[in-house]
């Protein structure tokens, strides 16, 4: 592998005019393809830096981004900031796909949790030749082990409402739990997590299934068995919506794989590099378009 190069900052403008902060990691050496990283809910793009550098060193032009309201795409104050949770996919991620689409080379996507949700929301998913997603699940507490189920319900029913009432948004950072979330993300996410199949069972969202049924790009969904939020049954409950994509799944036992704990967030930490190798290898083999002749 060639030595990776540093990322360049850029601003994407979405179809509805919102500025999105992104980083582009140019391919080191011959270019094999383009890759967009679709991050998890409330996780800033810097979390994916190690993976992006690795993929760029393997010959991919890689883009990461902060969804609106998160990280460098956050307004001065989240109080009073309004948005639709679905816009992270159908607007923000769609802008990244447009920016990375180019003739002659394949475009792939690697998702994390929400990133697997977002793929079916993309108005331009047909431009993506394959998706490999980690930790995507339906979010319903019933798919979780008993103790995690109680912890999540405590957040949704007790702690979250109090914090939102005080701050005007879900101040996770205030509680030391991660990035703050816009109030609309909180309310929509909370509602959809009450359904075993997420928003596909929401009576107000009956129209959304058609978007997922239109996806034809190959998909692999990888879930670690110690991921309490997205266990295989939860994954299957959500991913079954991609019924025309011929999606596949794989389960990782961290102990047998010698990777150490993974949980819901460990997939993109340094010790999980073997998973990154597997993801890129799968995309090259199963994507609709294999790598073109190297360009320089």
N, C-alpha and C positions, 0 to 999 in steps of 0.2 A: 504494500500500500504506500501511496505517496504521502508526504507530510501534509496534514490538513491546513487550510488557509483560514484566516479570521473572517468573521461574518461582516457583512455590510448592512447598515440600517436603512430602511426605506419605509415610506408611508403608502399604504394601499387606500384607495378610495372606493368604498362599496357602492352598489347600485343605488342605495338610498342616501349616499353622500357622507357617510360616517368615515372619519380617518382612522385607519387601523395600523398600529405599529407592528412592523415585521422585521425579521432578520433573514438575510439570504447568505447561505454558506456555499460559495462557489466550489465546484468539483475540483479536486486535486488531480492533475493529470488528465488522461482521456475521459471524456464525458460519456457515461453509460446511460444516463436518464435524469429525469427530474423527480423530486420527491417533496410532498407537502406533509408536514407533521400536524395532525389534528389533535390538539391537546384535550385534557380532561377539564371538567367543570371547575372553574376558579383556580386553575394551575397556570402560573405565568410561564411564558415561553422559555425563560432561562432554565427552567427545570429540564428541558429537553436538549440542552446544549451538548452534553456528552454524546448523545445519540446522533445529533446533527453533525458534529465533527467527525464521528466515526463514518457515517454515511457519505459525507463529502470526501473523506479520505479514500473511500471505495469507488469514487468516480461519479457521485450524484450531486447535482445542484439541489440544495435543500432549503426549504423555506419553513420557518416557524413564525407564529404570530400570536399576539395577545387579542383575544376577543374583546369586543366593546365592553367597557365597564371593568376590565381586568388589566392589571399590570400597567404597561405604558399606554394602553388604550383607554385608561380610566379617566373620567373627567375630574376636574378639581375637587368636586364633592359628589359622593353617591347619593346624598340626601336630595330627593326630588328628581333623580335621574330615572327615566322611564325607558323601557325597551321590551322587546319580546324575546323570550329565551330561545325561540327557534331561529332568531336572526343570527345567532352565532354560526349556524350552519348555512342557512339560505342566503345570507348577506356576507358575513365576514370571511368564512372559509371559502365561499364561492369566489370572492375576490382574489384569494390566494391561488385558487385553481386557475383562474383566468390569467393571472400574472405569470404562472409557471408553465402554462400550456405553450408548446412550440412544436412545429412540424418536424418530423424526422426522428424524434426521440420519445420514448415512453414516459408517461407521467404516472407515478404511483402515489399512494397515500398510506401513511402509517398513523393509526389512530390510538388513542388512549381513552378508555371509558366513554365519555361524551363523544369523543371523536368517532366512535363506531355508530353512535346515534346520528351524528351530523351528516354522515355520508348519504343517507336516504333523503335528507332535506335539501341537498344541493340541486339547484336548477341545472347545473352543468356537470352532473356526475358522469355523463357519457364521455367526458374528456379524460377521465381517470381510468387507467388500464388495469388497476388492481388495488384492493385495499387489504392491508394486514392490520388487524386491530387487537390491542391488548386490553383486558379488563372491562370489556363491554358487557353490561348486564341490564336487567329491567328495573333495578332500584327498589323493588318492593321488599319491605322488611321481612315478609314471610319466607323469602328465599335465604335469609341469613340465619346463622346459628342463634340459639336462644339468647345468649348474653349480648351479642351484637344487636340483635333485634330490639332488646330493651333499651340499649344505649341510643339507638337511632330514633326510637319512638319518643324517648325523653327529649331529644333534640327537636323533633318536629312538633311535639305537643306542649312542651313546657319552656325549654330554654330559648329556642328560636323565636317564638312569638313575643317573649319578653324583650329580647334584644332588638328585634325589628321595631317594636313599639317605642323603644327608647331612642334608637339611632336613626330609624327611617330606612334601614337596609340591614342585611344580615352581616353583622360585624364579626366575622370569623376571626379576623386578625386581632380584634379586641380580646377575644377569648383564647388566643394563641393556637388557633386551629387551621390557619391558612389565610388565603386571600378573601377579602370582603366580597360579598355578592350583591348585585343590584336587587332591589325589593321585588321586581317582577320575576327575576330568576328564582328567587326564594319561593314565591307563591306558586308559580307554575311547577317547579320541581317537586315541591311538597305535595301538590295535588296529584301529579302523575305517579308519584311513588306509592300512592294508596291502591294502585291497580297492579295485579300480578303481571300483566303484560304492558305496563307503563301506559303511555298515552294512546296506545292502540285500543284500549278498553274504555277510554274516556268518552262518554256520550257526546261531548262537545268537539271531539277530534276525529269523527268517523271518516272525514275526508283524507286523513293523512296516510292511510294504508296504501292508496294508489301511488303515492310518490315512491314508496319503498318497493312496491311491486314492479315499478318501471326500471329498477336497477338491474343491469345485466353484467356488470363488471365482476370478475372473480373476487371472492372474499374469503379470507381466513380469519377466524376469531380464536385467539389464544387466551386461555385463562389459567391462572395458577390455582392449585387446590387449596392454598392457604389464604386466598383472597376472600375475605369474609363478606365483601360487598358485591362481588360478582362471581359467584360460584357457577359451575356449569349449568345447573337448572335455570338460574337467572339469565345467563347468557342465551340459552336456547329459547327462553320465553321471548326475548327481544329479537334475536337474530332470525327467528322463523319468519319475520315480516319480509325479509329479503328472499322470498320464496322463488323468485325467477332468476336469482343470481347464482344458484348452485353453490351456496356458501358451504364452507367446511369449518371444522373446529378441531382444536387440539388442546389437551389438558396437560399442564406441567406440574409434576410432583417435585417441588424444590429440593427435597431431601434426596430423591433418587437421581435428580439431575446434578446434584452437587453444587447448587447455586446459593444455598442459604435462604433465609426468609425473603419472600417477595411481597406478599400482601397485596394491597390495591395500588400502591405507589412504587414498588420496587422494580418494576419492569424496566425502567429507564435509568437505574443506577448502575454504576460501573461493573458490579459483579454479575450483571445480567447480559453482558456483551454477547455470550453465545446465543441468546434469544434474538439479538439484533442481526447476527449473521444468518440465523434461520429465516427471519422475516425478509431480508433482502434477497436471499436465495430463493425463497418461495415466490416472491413477486416476479423475479426474473424468469422463473420456470413456468408460472401459471398465469402471468399477466396476458392480456389480449395481444400485446405487442412486445416481443422480445427486444433486447437491447439492439439499437441500430449500430452501424459501423461507427467506431469511436470518432468523435470530432475533437479538434484541438483549437 
